[in-house]
């Protein structure tokens, strides 16, 4: 059996390892457009803030994969897939055959339409190369603006605090982390971040850019104009579906997969940011790893069903402990909460089963909430924190 995997991110790497675990003899070839070995993408924030060498991000070097008899080809772009004859064609016209193929092609940062683009000084953060550009450009600048108050936007804002004088975060929603926090949690977090020197503009967005080829001002939907030496856009991601569409696979927002991660072609699988399962694209590192592990088992003939993931999030900002998971609003369940000046605890449950949680400002409570949400601790243990 010859397995080919396109993409060496979380889903691709874990697919390769899972295949090898379940099929000791099959031939595995991992291909990636990236020039870097598999690395821990969430640590790009530390890479910017601590000025780490790129090698510090690497998780799975090529030698480690070679020891497991997994072949690796970096700096290799795949131009097309031909399901009829089970081949892929690389950018330099090499044709590679497969028996089973994994598309772990990830996603691309979404860049909303802004008049004045392209403009020097506008960035997104997705890979090591993006981080290098941001570090080089922002160092010594006065006004840096982050568009997007989600996890990555806030973590990026915190990471570049030491590079510039002033950081402003703009978001179309009315609060921070609108997908992970309720109003009380968002207000508490905003207070913590304002003490770190960040300022926020809500219910607004960038509509156009001003500058003579190099960014100088941002014009907002509200009519405001603010100075900006750099704009870092953190507005979500778009699943990479182009290769799948070109191959004739069924796509929606992402590449449509079933509970075994098979696409509309039974010999082709998809997992990670590019995959759409039951109308959902998760776009989370931990979920991509889980999907890769399950997909790899299925590719190797060990039937394993995927039932979806419970998304969770942690904010990687020094001095702020934050965890959110599941249905934190609990519109059809019971909830308990405790709000104090320095911390916020909330648990949502139904039939004595936890369905969502929020913790801010308490490291030990974060650890307990994680255990409760993963079934490793009792719901009652968390409830005691609010008594």
Residue pairs with C-beta under 8 A, 6 or more apart in sequence:
1 23
1 25
1 26
1 27
1 99
1 100
1 300
2 26
2 27
2 29
2 97
2 98
2 99
2 100
3 16
3 19
3 23
3 26
3 27
3 28
3 29
3 98
3 99
3 100
3 101
3 102
3 299
4 29
4 31
4 88
4 96
4 98
4 100
4 101
4 102
5 12
5 15
5 16
5 28
5 29
5 30
5 31
5 101
5 102
5 104
6 12
6 31
6 32
6 78
6 88
6 101
6 102
6 103
6 104
6 105
6 243
7 31
7 32
7 102
7 103
7 104
7 105
7 106
7 272
7 274
8 30
8 31
8 32
8 34
8 37
8 38
8 72
8 74
8 104
9 38
9 41
9 104
9 106
9 272
9 273
9 288
10 41
10 272
10 285
10 288
10 289
10 292
11 102
11 104
11 106
11 271
11 272
11 273
11 275
11 288
11 289
11 291
11 292
11 295
12 30
12 32
12 38
12 102
12 104
12 271
12 272
12 292
13 30
13 38
13 59
13 60
13 292
14 288
14 289
14 290
14 291
14 292
14 293
14 296
15 102
15 104
15 269
15 271
15 292
15 293
15 295
15 296
15 299
16 28
16 30
16 65
16 70
16 296
17 68
17 70
17 293
17 296
18 292
18 293
18 294
18 295
18 296
18 297
18 299
18 300
19 26
19 28
19 296
19 297
19 299
19 300
20 26
20 28
20 68
20 69
20 70
21 296
21 297
21 300
22 296
22 297
22 300
22 301
22 302
23 300
23 301
26 300
27 71
28 69
28 70
28 71
29 70
29 71
29 72
29 73
29 96
30 65
30 70
30 71
30 72
30 73
31 72
31 73
31 76
31 78
31 88
31 90
31 96
32 72
32 73
32 74
32 75
32 76
33 75
33 76
33 77
33 78
34 74
34 75
34 127
35 74
35 75
36 54
36 57
36 58
36 74
36 128
37 58
37 59
37 60
37 61
37 62
37 72
37 74
38 58
38 59
38 60
39 54
39 57
39 58
39 59
39 128
40 57
40 58
40 59
41 57
41 126
41 127
41 285
42 285
42 316
43 52
43 56
43 57
44 57
44 125
44 127
44 128
44 130
44 131
45 155
45 156
45 158
45 159
45 316
46 52
46 159
46 316
47 54
47 56
47 57
47 128
47 131
48 131
48 134
48 135
48 156
48 159
48 160
49 158
49 159
49 160
49 162
51 135
54 128
57 128
62 72
62 74
65 71
65 72
66 72
76 90
76 91
77 90
77 91
78 88
78 89
78 90
78 91
78 243
79 89
79 90
79 91
80 88
80 89
80 243
80 246
80 247
81 87
81 88
81 89
81 101
81 103
81 243
81 244
81 246
81 247
81 268
82 88
82 89
82 247
83 247
83 248
83 249
83 265
83 267
83 268
85 97
86 97
86 98
86 99
86 101
86 267
87 95
87 96
87 97
87 98
88 95
88 96
88 98
88 101
89 95
89 96
90 96
98 267
99 267
100 267
100 268
100 269
100 299
101 267
101 268
101 269
102 268
102 269
102 270
102 271
102 295
102 296
102 299
103 243
103 244
103 255
103 263
103 268
103 269
103 270
103 271
103 274
104 270
104 271
104 272
104 274
104 288
104 292
105 240
105 243
105 244
105 270
105 272
105 274
106 239
106 240
106 272
106 273
106 274
107 237
107 238
107 239
107 240
107 273
107 274
107 281
107 283
108 126
108 237
108 238
108 240
109 124
109 125
109 126
109 233
109 234
109 235
109 236
109 237
109 238
110 233
110 235
110 236
110 237
110 238
111 117
111 124
111 233
111 235
112 147
112 205
112 206
112 233
112 235
114 122
114 206
114 207
114 208
114 209
115 207
115 208
115 209
115 219
116 208
116 209
116 210
116 211
117 209
119 209
119 211
119 213
119 214
119 215
120 211
120 213
120 214
120 215
121 137
121 211
121 214
121 215
121 228
121 229
121 230
121 231
122 209
122 215
122 230
122 231
122 233
123 130
123 133
123 134
123 137
123 230
123 231
123 232
123 233
124 130
124 232
124 233
124 234
125 131
125 134
125 152
125 156
125 232
125 234
126 237
134 156
134 160
134 230
134 232
135 163
137 230
138 144
138 160
138 163
138 164
138 229
138 230
139 163
139 164
140 163
140 164
141 163
141 164
141 165
141 229
141 230
142 164
142 165
142 166
142 227
142 229
143 164
143 165
143 166
143 168
143 226
143 227
143 228
143 229
143 230
144 160
144 163
144 164
144 166
144 167
144 168
144 228
144 229
144 230
144 232
145 167
145 168
145 169
145 170
145 206
145 218
145 226
145 228
145 230
145 231
145 232
146 153
146 154
146 156
146 157
146 167
146 168
146 169
146 170
146 231
146 232
146 234
147 153
147 170
147 171
147 205
147 206
147 231
147 232
147 233
147 234
147 235
148 169
148 170
148 171
148 233
148 234
148 235
148 236
149 169
149 170
149 171
149 173
149 175
149 176
149 177
149 178
149 200
149 202
150 171
150 177
150 178
150 179
150 234
150 236
151 177
151 180
151 313
151 315
152 234
153 169
153 171
153 232
153 234
154 169
154 176
154 177
154 193
154 315
154 317
155 315
155 316
155 317
156 232
156 234
157 167
157 169
157 193
157 198
158 193
158 196
158 198
158 317
158 318
160 167
160 232
161 167
161 196
161 197
161 198
164 229
164 230
166 197
166 199
167 197
167 198
167 199
168 198
168 199
168 200
168 201
168 226
168 228
169 198
169 199
169 200
169 201
170 200
170 201
170 202
170 204
170 205
170 206
170 218
170 220
171 178
171 200
171 201
171 202
171 204
171 205
172 203
172 204
172 205
173 202
173 203
174 202
174 203
175 181
175 183
175 186
175 187
175 190
175 202
176 186
176 189
176 190
176 193
176 200
177 185
177 186
177 189
177 313
177 315
177 324
178 186
180 313
180 324
180 328
180 358
181 189
181 324
181 328
181 358
181 360
182 328
182 329
182 346
182 358
184 337
184 339
184 344
184 346
185 324
185 344
185 346
185 358
185 360
188 339
188 343
188 344
188 360
188 361
189 315
189 320
189 322
189 360
190 200
192 319
192 320
192 360
192 361
193 200
193 317
193 320
194 200
196 317
196 319
201 220
201 224
201 226
203 222
204 220
204 221
204 222
204 224
205 220
205 221
206 218
206 219
206 220
206 221
206 231
207 219
207 220
207 221
208 218
208 219
209 215
209 217
209 218
209 219
209 231
210 216
210 217
210 218
210 219
210 225
211 217
215 228
215 229
215 230
215 231
216 227
216 228
216 229
217 225
217 226
217 227
217 228
218 225
218 226
218 228
218 231
219 225
220 226
236 283
237 273
237 283
239 253
239 254
239 255
239 273
239 274
239 275
239 276
239 281
239 283
240 273
240 274
241 251
241 253
241 254
241 255
241 274
244 251
244 255
244 263
244 270
244 274
245 251
247 265
247 268
248 265
249 255
249 256
249 263
249 264
249 265
249 268
249 270
250 256
250 263
250 264
251 276
252 276
252 279
253 276
253 281
254 270
254 273
254 274
254 275
254 276
254 281
255 263
255 270
255 274
255 275
255 276
256 263
256 264
256 276
257 263
257 269
257 270
257 271
257 275
257 276
257 277
258 277
259 277
259 305
259 306
259 307
260 269
260 294
260 295
260 298
260 303
260 304
260 305
260 306
261 269
261 270
261 271
261 275
261 277
261 291
261 294
261 295
261 298
261 306
262 268
262 269
262 298
263 269
263 270
269 295
269 298
269 299
270 295
271 288
271 291
271 292
271 294
271 295
272 288
272 291
272 292
273 281
273 282
273 283
273 288
274 281
275 281
275 291
277 291
277 306
277 308
278 308
280 308
282 288
282 291
282 309
282 311
284 309
284 311
284 313
286 309
286 312
287 309
287 311
290 309
291 306
291 309
294 304
294 305
294 306
295 306
297 303
297 304
298 304
310 325
310 326
310 373
311 325
311 326
312 323
312 324
312 325
312 326
312 370
312 373
313 322
313 323
313 324
313 325
314 322
314 323
314 324
314 366
315 322
320 360
320 361
321 359
321 360
321 361
321 362
321 363
321 365
321 366
322 359
322 360
322 361
322 366
323 357
323 358
323 359
323 366
323 369
323 370
324 357
324 358
324 359
325 356
325 357
325 369
325 370
325 373
326 348
326 354
326 355
326 356
326 357
326 373
327 333
327 348
327 355
327 356
328 346
328 348
328 356
328 357
328 358
329 348
329 356
330 348
330 349
330 350
330 355
330 356
332 350
333 348
333 349
333 350
333 355
333 356
334 348
334 349
334 350
335 346
335 347
335 348
335 349
336 346
336 347
336 383
336 386
337 344
337 345
337 346
337 347
337 386
338 344
338 345
338 346
338 385
338 386
340 361
342 361
343 359
343 360
343 361
343 362
343 365
344 358
344 359
344 360
344 361
345 358
345 359
345 362
345 365
345 382
345 385
345 386
346 356
346 357
346 358
346 359
347 354
347 356
347 357
347 369
347 372
347 379
347 382
347 383
347 386
348 354
348 355
348 356
348 357
349 355
349 379
352 379
353 379
354 372
354 373
354 379
354 382
357 369
357 372
357 373
357 382
359 365
359 366
359 369
365 382
365 385
368 377
368 381
368 382
368 385
369 382
370 376
371 377
372 378
372 379
372 381
372 382
